[in-house]
């Protein structure tokens, strides 16, 4: 019975996230007013500004990946990069990667160059989380729909990124991103995670006020 309830909860959360992904894509200028997709997304710099580890009581499904793995642990991160990478589109766009994982972009960030994202982390054989963010490079990969990216494609993208010289954040950058933050933040559900993301977006990308209100359920 407990397993069934958890599965229903995860599936329900996945439906909400897929709807959120569609909504995020819908808030955009007409195609004629949008700049073309950058030809060199993987060559752009992505800086880590903030990183908060979390664990969540009610897991949800990672809808920004083909297999939709269950998310129990992860990081909420804030990143800085070029605004033309962050322009919202209804078609293929540069996918944000964090090591061998797709990152769920919570906001667009095309007006600020600041994007808040969720990076799921896996678990070891003994069930403990792999808090390995310090070893993960961040980059924008080949334009695609993130929900079509599977494990094999992740490994291909990661190998290509390493060949191009993409590296994890420098130790000082990672330490600064974690400075003053709770070691692991305990959250009840995805709603609480969205509220934290809204606080960050309000501060780092204030022109996205409508999104902030939506995340807060206002």
C-alpha positions as CSV (number, residue, x, y, z in Angstrom):
1,X,0.0,0.0,0.0
2,X,2.8,2.4,0.9
3,X,4.5,1.7,-2.4
4,X,1.3,2.4,-4.4
5,X,0.7,5.7,-2.6
6,X,4.3,6.8,-3.3
7,X,3.9,5.8,-7.0
8,X,0.6,7.8,-7.3
9,X,2.3,10.8,-5.6
10,X,5.3,10.6,-8.0
11,X,3.1,10.3,-11.0
12,X,0.9,13.2,-9.9
13,X,4.0,15.4,-9.4
14,X,5.3,14.4,-12.8
15,X,2.0,15.5,-14.5
16,X,2.4,18.9,-12.7
17,X,6.0,19.2,-13.8
18,X,5.2,18.4,-17.5
19,X,2.5,21.0,-17.4
20,X,5.1,23.5,-15.9
21,X,7.6,22.7,-18.6
22,X,4.9,23.4,-21.3
23,X,3.9,26.6,-19.5
24,X,7.5,27.7,-19.3
25,X,7.9,27.3,-23.0
26,X,4.6,29.2,-23.7
27,X,5.9,32.5,-22.1
28,X,7.8,33.8,-25.0
29,X,8.0,36.4,-27.8
30,X,6.8,35.6,-31.3
31,X,9.3,33.5,-33.3
32,X,10.0,36.4,-35.6
33,X,11.3,38.4,-32.6
34,X,13.5,35.8,-31.1
35,X,17.2,35.6,-32.0
36,X,18.5,32.4,-33.7
37,X,19.7,29.4,-31.6
38,X,23.4,30.1,-30.8
39,X,25.7,28.0,-33.0
40,X,28.2,27.4,-30.2
41,X,26.2,26.8,-26.9
42,X,28.8,24.4,-25.6
43,X,31.6,27.0,-25.9
44,X,29.8,29.5,-23.6
45,X,30.8,30.0,-20.0
46,X,28.3,28.9,-17.3
47,X,29.1,30.1,-13.7
48,X,27.8,28.5,-10.6
49,X,26.4,31.3,-8.3
50,X,24.5,29.3,-5.6
51,X,24.0,25.6,-4.7
52,X,21.6,24.3,-2.0
53,X,21.5,20.6,-1.4
54,X,18.0,19.2,-0.5
55,X,16.2,16.0,0.3
56,X,12.5,15.7,-0.2
57,X,9.9,13.6,1.6
58,X,7.5,13.2,-1.3
59,X,9.6,12.3,-4.3
60,X,8.6,13.4,-7.8
61,X,9.6,12.4,-11.4
62,X,12.3,14.2,-13.3
63,X,10.3,15.2,-16.3
64,X,13.2,16.9,-18.0
65,X,14.7,13.5,-19.0
66,X,13.4,10.6,-21.1
67,X,13.5,8.0,-18.3
68,X,11.9,10.3,-15.8
69,X,13.8,9.0,-12.8
70,X,12.5,9.6,-9.3
71,X,13.9,12.7,-7.5
72,X,14.6,12.2,-3.7
73,X,17.8,14.2,-3.5
74,X,19.2,17.1,-5.5
75,X,20.6,20.6,-5.6
76,X,18.8,23.9,-6.3
77,X,21.4,25.9,-8.3
78,X,21.6,29.4,-9.7
79,X,23.8,29.9,-12.8
80,X,25.0,32.8,-14.8
81,X,25.5,32.7,-18.6
82,X,24.8,34.6,-21.8
83,X,21.3,35.7,-22.3
84,X,20.9,34.4,-25.9
85,X,21.3,30.9,-24.5
86,X,18.2,31.4,-22.3
87,X,15.7,32.7,-24.9
88,X,12.5,30.6,-24.5
89,X,11.5,28.5,-27.5
90,X,8.8,26.0,-28.5
91,X,11.3,23.9,-30.5
92,X,14.8,22.6,-29.9
93,X,16.9,24.7,-27.6
94,X,20.3,24.3,-26.0
95,X,19.8,21.8,-23.2
96,X,21.3,22.6,-19.8
97,X,23.5,19.7,-18.4
98,X,25.0,19.1,-15.0
99,X,27.4,16.2,-15.5
100,X,25.6,13.1,-16.6
101,X,22.2,14.7,-15.9
102,X,19.8,17.2,-17.4
103,X,19.0,20.1,-15.2
104,X,15.5,21.3,-14.9
105,X,15.3,25.0,-15.6
106,X,12.8,26.7,-13.3
107,X,13.0,30.1,-15.0
108,X,14.1,31.4,-18.4
109,X,16.5,34.1,-17.4
110,X,16.8,35.7,-20.8
111,X,16.5,39.2,-19.3
112,X,19.0,38.7,-16.5
113,X,21.4,36.0,-17.6
114,X,20.5,34.2,-14.4
115,X,18.8,30.8,-14.4
116,X,17.6,28.8,-11.4
117,X,17.6,25.0,-12.0
118,X,17.1,21.8,-10.2
119,X,19.9,19.1,-10.5
120,X,18.8,15.6,-9.3
121,X,21.4,13.4,-7.6
122,X,21.4,9.7,-7.6
123,X,21.9,7.2,-4.8
124,X,24.6,4.6,-4.2
125,X,24.0,0.9,-3.8
126,X,23.5,1.4,0.0
127,X,20.8,4.0,-0.7
128,X,22.8,7.1,0.4
129,X,22.8,10.1,-2.0
130,X,25.7,11.0,-4.2
131,X,26.4,14.6,-3.2
132,X,28.8,15.0,-6.2
133,X,27.9,18.5,-7.5
134,X,31.5,19.7,-7.1
135,X,32.6,17.2,-9.8
136,X,29.9,18.1,-12.3
137,X,30.6,20.5,-15.2
138,X,27.7,22.8,-16.2
139,X,27.2,23.6,-19.9
140,X,24.5,24.1,-22.6
141,X,24.6,21.2,-25.1
142,X,23.2,20.3,-28.5
143,X,19.8,21.9,-29.1
144,X,17.1,19.3,-28.3
145,X,14.0,18.9,-26.2
146,X,15.3,17.9,-22.7
147,X,12.6,15.4,-22.1
148,X,13.9,13.3,-25.0
149,X,17.4,13.0,-23.5
150,X,18.2,9.5,-22.3
151,X,21.2,8.0,-20.4
152,X,23.1,7.1,-23.6
153,X,22.7,10.7,-24.9
154,X,23.8,12.1,-21.6
155,X,27.1,10.1,-21.8
156,X,27.7,11.3,-25.3
157,X,27.1,14.9,-24.5
158,X,29.3,14.7,-21.4
159,X,32.1,13.1,-23.4
160,X,31.9,15.8,-26.1
161,X,31.8,18.6,-23.4
162,X,35.0,17.2,-21.8
163,X,36.7,17.1,-25.2
164,X,35.9,20.8,-25.6
165,X,37.4,21.5,-22.3
166,X,34.3,22.0,-20.2
167,X,35.2,21.5,-16.5
168,X,33.5,21.5,-13.1
169,X,33.4,24.7,-11.1
170,X,36.7,25.7,-9.6
171,X,36.9,24.8,-5.9
172,X,36.7,28.4,-4.9
173,X,33.6,29.0,-7.0
174,X,31.9,25.9,-5.6
175,X,32.8,26.9,-2.0
176,X,31.4,30.4,-2.6
177,X,28.2,29.0,-4.0
178,X,27.7,26.8,-0.9
179,X,28.8,29.5,1.6
180,X,26.2,30.1,4.3
181,X,23.8,27.5,3.1
182,X,22.3,24.6,5.0
183,X,24.3,21.4,4.5
184,X,21.2,19.5,3.3
185,X,17.8,21.3,3.3
186,X,14.9,19.0,4.4
187,X,11.8,19.7,2.3
188,X,8.3,18.2,2.4
189,X,7.4,18.3,-1.2
190,X,7.9,19.9,-4.6
191,X,5.8,22.9,-3.6
192,X,8.3,23.9,-0.9
193,X,11.1,23.5,-3.5
194,X,9.3,25.8,-5.9
195,X,8.9,28.4,-3.2
196,X,12.6,28.4,-2.6
197,X,13.2,28.7,-6.3
198,X,10.8,31.6,-6.4
199,X,12.7,33.5,-3.8
200,X,15.9,33.1,-5.8
201,X,14.3,34.1,-9.1
202,X,12.8,37.2,-7.5
203,X,16.2,38.3,-6.3
204,X,18.3,37.2,-9.3
205,X,15.9,37.7,-12.2
206,X,13.3,40.3,-10.9
207,X,11.6,40.9,-14.3
208,X,10.2,37.4,-14.1
209,X,7.6,38.4,-11.6
210,X,4.7,36.5,-13.2
211,X,6.6,33.3,-12.9
212,X,7.5,34.0,-9.3
213,X,3.8,34.6,-8.5
214,X,2.9,31.3,-10.2
215,X,5.5,29.3,-8.3
216,X,4.1,30.7,-5.1
217,X,0.6,29.9,-6.1
218,X,-0.5,33.5,-6.0
